């Protein structure tokens, strides 16, 4: 488990448990897997965080855990995707990080290749896109940057973000905590009147997707020129 956390920087407990089970040849329902995490947390090598709004648990190495990883594997631990998200989205970083990482896991489970916090995209005029996720579909080669939003605050604070995405890729792709928020966000984009496509899904809709062949966004809108 220390190796998985330090080598990949992944923070998603389900993914880590699955990886550990495969490495150890244990079934997914083996009680040894969660007990391993419990021992690491009690030993102050791993920190486990749980947001209030989403039923998910996230893991990262503590400073002692990172030191132990380097001693065991003779290389520095990779930065945690959780830490990166927390630093970029204060003060509500944990809630946002949980939403982003849960969405990333659901998209990967459908067969997508997902990059958490992909490299920034520079646009003319000093504008920048700092997306939460980059999602690529291997069968088509199509890639899109995806924003994760909780719908907090006035719509005006997201206007520049939506316009930048429409300029960059001709579409806005957004994931929210529920379809009420997703619908609100999609309508925000449509109201701008800038031509393009708008896609949205909540976590429940993402979890219901099973394969690349049947994948689709829960909500789709087109703004004509």
Secondary structure as GFF3:
##gff-version 3
##sequence-region A 1 225
A	DSSP	alpha_helix	2	8	.	.	.	ID=ss1
A	DSSP	alpha_helix	13	24	.	.	.	ID=ss2
A	DSSP	alpha_helix	31	42	.	.	.	ID=ss3
A	DSSP	beta_strand	46	50	.	.	.	ID=ss4
A	DSSP	beta_strand	57	61	.	.	.	ID=ss5
A	DSSP	alpha_helix	63	73	.	.	.	ID=ss6
A	DSSP	alpha_helix	81	88	.	.	.	ID=ss7
A	DSSP	alpha_helix	93	109	.	.	.	ID=ss8
A	DSSP	beta_strand	113	116	.	.	.	ID=ss9
A	DSSP	beta_strand	121	122	.	.	.	ID=ss10
A	DSSP	three_ten_helix	124	126	.	.	.	ID=ss11
A	DSSP	beta_strand	128	129	.	.	.	ID=ss12
A	DSSP	beta_strand	133	137	.	.	.	ID=ss13
A	DSSP	beta_strand	142	148	.	.	.	ID=ss14
A	DSSP	three_ten_helix	155	158	.	.	.	ID=ss15
A	DSSP	alpha_helix	159	169	.	.	.	ID=ss16
A	DSSP	beta_strand	171	176	.	.	.	ID=ss17
A	DSSP	alpha_helix	179	192	.	.	.	ID=ss18
A	DSSP	beta_strand	196	202	.	.	.	ID=ss19
A	DSSP	alpha_helix	203	208	.	.	.	ID=ss20
A	DSSP	beta_strand	219	223	.	.	.	ID=ss21
###
